[in-house]
């Protein structure tokens, strides 16, 4: 866990200096693919969602960081779309911040649970995505997604190494399949 390496008191102090929030504690959320997730609690008991990414890992898939994505969700929020995670900007107006070798992102906190995905939910989600894709973007200043696949060559290289490896452990065997 990144927080153990950073130290919670040091991170909380830095967060108070960098964000317009009085965060006093962090509570681990045990799910995350490429980073650590926390509920950041303020002195007023307000909650925010905090993500810590190791910048070197985050930027393999997304060399620009998350500025495009976070900029989009921020803009959608400004346009009045509710119930989406949007970034809480730093005191200097950035949507993400760097703390040593880490990227820190804070968003609003949305109370709820992740549902089990079944056919009904998948269908509803597909209909929602289709509806979003039908929205006209004329006269709306939105960032353009470059669909950058800079990680593709590295992934191909790693798959070749796995394919050519003679003795595989259990996890490597599962990954290869």
N, C-alpha and C positions, 0 to 999 in steps of 0.2 A: 504494500500500500504506500502510495506517495506521501500521504499525510504523516506517516510514521517517519519517513526520511526528512521531511520538511520540519516537522514539529508543529503541533497545533497552536501553541501560544505565539510562535513567530508568524504563522500564516494569519491568524486572527488579527494580530497587530498590523500586518501589512494590508489586510483587507480593509480595516478601518481607515488606514491612510489613503488607500487607493479608490475606494468606493464610497458613495454617499449613504452608507448603511452603518449601523452600529452592531455588527455581527459579534456575538459573544460566545457562541459555541457551534460546533459542527457535529452532526449525527450521521454516521455512515449509512448509505443506501447500498446494500450488497449486490447491485447489478450494474453491469457496464461492460462494454466490449473493449474499448481501447483506453479507458481512463477510470478514475475513481469518482464516485458520486456521493454527494452529501446534502443533507438538508442543513442550510445555514440559518441559524435562529438569531434574531436580533434581541436587544434588550427589551423591546416592546412585545416580544413573542411572535413577531412577524416571521414568516418562513420564506426562504428562497431556495432555489435549486442550484447547487454549486458543482461544477465539474472540474477535475484536475486532469490534464493530459500531459504526458511527456511530449514536449514539443517535437522532438525528433521523430516519434512515432506518428503523431498527428499529421505532420507535414509530408509524410510519405504518400498518403492518399490524397492530401489536399495541400499543395505547396503554398497556397495563399492563406492557410489557416482556415478559420470558419467565418471570415469576414463577409463573404458573399451570402452565405446561408443566414447568418445572424443579421446582416443588413436587410435581407428580405423579410425575415420574421419581424424585425423592428418596424420596417415600413408598413407591413400588413397591419400591425398593431396600431400604428399612427392613422391608418385608413379606417380604423374602427372594427377590425375583425377581432372577436373575443375568443377566449379559451384556446389560445395558442401560446407555446412557450416563446417568450421574447426576451432579448438580452437586457440586463440591467447595465447601463453604461457606467464606465469608470468616471471619476471626477474630471478627467480630461476628455471625456466623450467617446472613448473607445468601447467596442462591443466585446473585446477580449483583452486580457492583460497577461503580461509575462512576469513570472516570478521565478528568477533563476532559470533552470532548464525546463520549467513547466509553463503551460498555458492555462490560465484560469478563466472560466466562463461562469457567470452567474445569470440565471434567468428567474422569471417569476416562478412561484411554486403552484402547481395545479394539484389539488387534493384528489386522490383517486387511486385506483388499482389498475394494473395491466390485465385486460381480460384474456381468458383462454381463447385462442383463435380457432373458430369453427367456420363451417361453410356459410352460415348466416352473417357472421361478422365480416368475413372475407368479401361477401357479396355487397354488403353495405359500404365497406371501405372502397371497393372497386367503383361503385356508383358515385361515391363522393369524389374520388380522384378524377373520374370521367367528367364530373360536373366542374371541377376546378380547371381542368384542361380546356373546357369550353368557354371560360371567361375571357372576354376580350381584354387585351393588355394595351389597347390603343389609349393614348393620352395618360398612361401611368408610367412613371419613371421607376422601373424596377431593374435591379442588376441582372445581367445575362449570365447564365450558368455555362461555363466553358466545357463541361463534361470531359475534363482533363483525366487522362488515364496514364499518368506518369508512373504509376505503380505497376502497370501491366508487365513490363519487361522484367522487373524484379520478381514478380509473382511467377512468371514463366520460368525464370532461372531457378527459383526455389523448388518448383514442381519437378524440374529436371533432376535436381540433386536428389530429391525424394525418390523419384522413379529409378534412379541408378543405384541407390543405396541397397546393399545386400542384406544386412541384418537390421530389421526394424523393431523398435519397441512397440508396445501396445498402442500408444497414442499416435505414433508415426504410421502404423498400420491403418488405423481408423482414418487418419488424414489422407493417406494415399487412396483409400477407397472412396 
